[in-house]
Amino acid sequence: MRRRTLLAGITSAALITTTPAHARSHRTLHVRPGDSLQAAVDAVDGPGGTIVVHPGTYREVVNVPAAKGELTIRGASRDPRAAVLVFDNANGTAKPGGSGTYGTAGSATFTCAAPGLTVRDLTLANDWLRADHPEITGTQAVAAYVTGDRTHFDNVRLLAHQDTLFADTTALDAFDRQYFHRCYIEGDVDFVFGRGRAVFDACHFHTLQRDVTFTPKGMVFAPATARANPYGFLALRGRITSGAEDAAYKIARPWVPSYETTAWPSLVVRDTWIGPGIDAVTPYTNMRDAYPWQTMRFREHANYGPGAVISVPENRPQLTAEEAATHTRRTYLGDWRPYGRP
């Protein structure tokens, strides 16, 4: 019950007395304990507007549809731990009414498809635990399922175990752009995955301890980039830490979905501190032998730390200085510059 205890400890002192729901001023909605964040999203009339989430725990599933473009959802406090959105569906969780299970994407606590969405100063979590549900084999439990072009997460905590952040696109042929800045993302298996063109700038990735006897215990990234997309995941100026023993985790493995077997996963990790929890000798592995990681677009550049030591060069493909110049925030995000000046 580690996750639920953690969330309760963070937010119990932050709860305040409830006030009338969704007081509105200048296209701004306020959500307080006892209110529903989904109700506030539903109340947004067309594109634009701001939803301010006050300190507290909000146990619900939230979906921001494509029609709610240019929306900002932000915590009232700059501390992302103060306002927590959390639920506990998994891939294999049965839907009410016996209509099947939620599936991976459907398990998400927070789903967004709106273009130009900004989320900041919040925690998005899925606290479903394998140990509580040994009867369920579909153990993916997503905190955030993100599609839509120009999605911007800033100072957001994303907490789960398997498949924490599903960074995807609205369609197989869409190259939706996403920018994650100063975010904290933790999990164990493939906990940053999908086919989105996503930049992770100054983000902190943390691998959890996992009660299994085998290694690797998991992987940080599992990109599923479309072959036609020149750019997939870019992680830069961040750090990778671990709550597990040394060398228990891999940086990544490629995900080639059964519904898109032409995928050509792309991942660049650069200028990042990599801790000892990552296996420095063999930092990449296969998801399926039919799609070996060596044939994918996996590269590194100027990483440092004990998990970045290059002892077997063929296991750690590096960008040249010329190649590194083409893997930047600007090249991935184009004319959209949520980071300000280059």
WOMOWO-V344724 format. One line per field, one symbol per residue. ss: DSSP state (h for helix, s for strand, l for the rest). psi: psi as a letter, one per 20 degrees, with the letter a starting at -180 (. if undefined). burial: + if it has 24 or more other ideal C-beta (glycine too) atoms within 12 Angstrom, else -. Layout:
# WOMOWO-V344724
ss = ???
psi = ???
burial = ???
This chain:
# WOMOWO-V344724
ss = lhhhhhhhhhhhhhlllllllllssllsssslllllhhhhhhhllllllssssllssssllssslllllllsssslllllllsssssllllllsllllllslhhhhlllssslllllsssllsssslllhhhlllllllllllsssllllssssllssslllllssslllllllllsssssllssssllllsssllsssssllssssllllllllllsssssslllllllllssssllssssllllllsssssllllllllllllsssssllsslllslllllsslllllllhhhlsssssllslhhhllllhhhllsllhhhhllllhhhhhlllllllll
psi = kgghgggghhihiiprqqrpplppplkpppprpirphhhgghipnaqrrppporprponrppporhilqkqpoqqhqioiihoppqrlqrgjppqqjkkarhrghiipgpppjpqkpppqlrppqokppghimiiphnjpnpgpooapqlpopplppopaeplgonnarhrhjqlpqqoppkqppqagpljorajqnppookqopppqqpmqirqqiaqgqmqlpqhioipdpopqkbqorqjrrqkiqqgrqponqhimijqnpppppqkpporiipohgmiqrqgqhimqhhjrmpqrpkrrrhijpnhnhiimpqqrhghhijmrgghhiciomijcq.
burial = -+++--+--++--+-------+------+++++-++++-++-++----++++++++++++++++-+-++++++++++--++++++++++++++-------++-+++++++++++++++++++++++++++-----+-+++++++++++++++++++++++++++++++++----++++++++++++++++++++++++++++++++++-+-----+++++++++++--+-++++++++++++++--+++++++++++--+--+++++++++++++++++++++++++---+-+--++++++++-++++-------++-+-------++++-++--+-++---
